[in-house]
Structures are given as structure tokens and as C-alpha cells.
Amino acid sequence: MPPPSALDVQAATDTQAATFIDRLSLNGVSARRRKAPPVSTGLATYASSDMFKSPGYDKPKAKRWDHILTEEAHARETSSLKAASQLLKTPGLISLGGGLPSSTVFPFEHLQFKVPRPPHFSEIETRDSGLLIQAGKHDAAEGKSIYDIHIAFNYGQATGSVQLLRFVTEHTEI
């Protein structure tokens, strides 16, 4: 006779009442991206991780910690530069205050990187068999990529670039 259990586990056979969410998998990322609206590739584009979460995403929400902030922290107001950033949408306006230099002042047309090919991640293996990738100055505008030097070398939102935020959100969900 087995010893008594602290939990009385009983099997259930009716799964009709259960809700099964179609979980995102590594293989499902590209399929979901094809169905989603295109990501804006402009400079300092607004983005929120909520834009990239699956329907029915059920991870617990983050806890609020504002009750432990000091009075000084509570008294802080939003940045005046953030308020002024709305003016950047004005056609023909060139602002030097927002950190958005023209890509014509960047002294190169492209950058090349040698990156590891999985599962070969050591420095020696990367040097010998790494993949050479190239990022051009205007790849996003030319439709070659969703990220380019023009986007990378300009200031953006505090949350990071839309492309990086989407990647992190999707891969956190996996």
C-alpha cells in the first residue's frame, strides 16, 4: 500500500472547458510576422511591446514599484525634449536638437560584420567559418532590410528601436 499523499490528484477526462492558447514557437515567428502589419522603419518610431504580443498572451503583468520611489522621483516631470519631438513630424523641419542627423553626414555607405554560424560560437570558429553580413546606409528605405545604418546611428525612443523591441518581445514569449 502506497504512503498517503499530501495532494489528492484526480485525473480529468473532459478538456472541452480548457482554453489552449496557440503558443508562439521559434518556427512560428516568421509566419506570424508575415500576417502582421509591416513594422515602421522610420527614425524614432513609437513602439510598445504590446504591439507584438500574441493574442491571449497570459504571462503575469509586471508589479508596480512606484510606492517605494522617493518624493524626488515622484516629482520628476517628463522631458521637454520628448514634448518637442512631436514637432519633428512637421514636413520640411530639420531639427538638430533631437539627435537626428542627416545620414548624408555619415562617412560610409555600408558596414560588414562576421558573425558566428551556430553551433560554432568561438572566436576561432567565427574567424574560420563565420557568416559575413552587411548593413547599408539606406537598406530599410530600399526595402532590403528592416534595419540599417541610418536608423541605428540616430537617437530613438527610450524603449529602443521598433525592430529590437519586436525581436525581444517575440523571443521572450517563446
Disulfide bonds with the S-S distance in Angstrom:
none
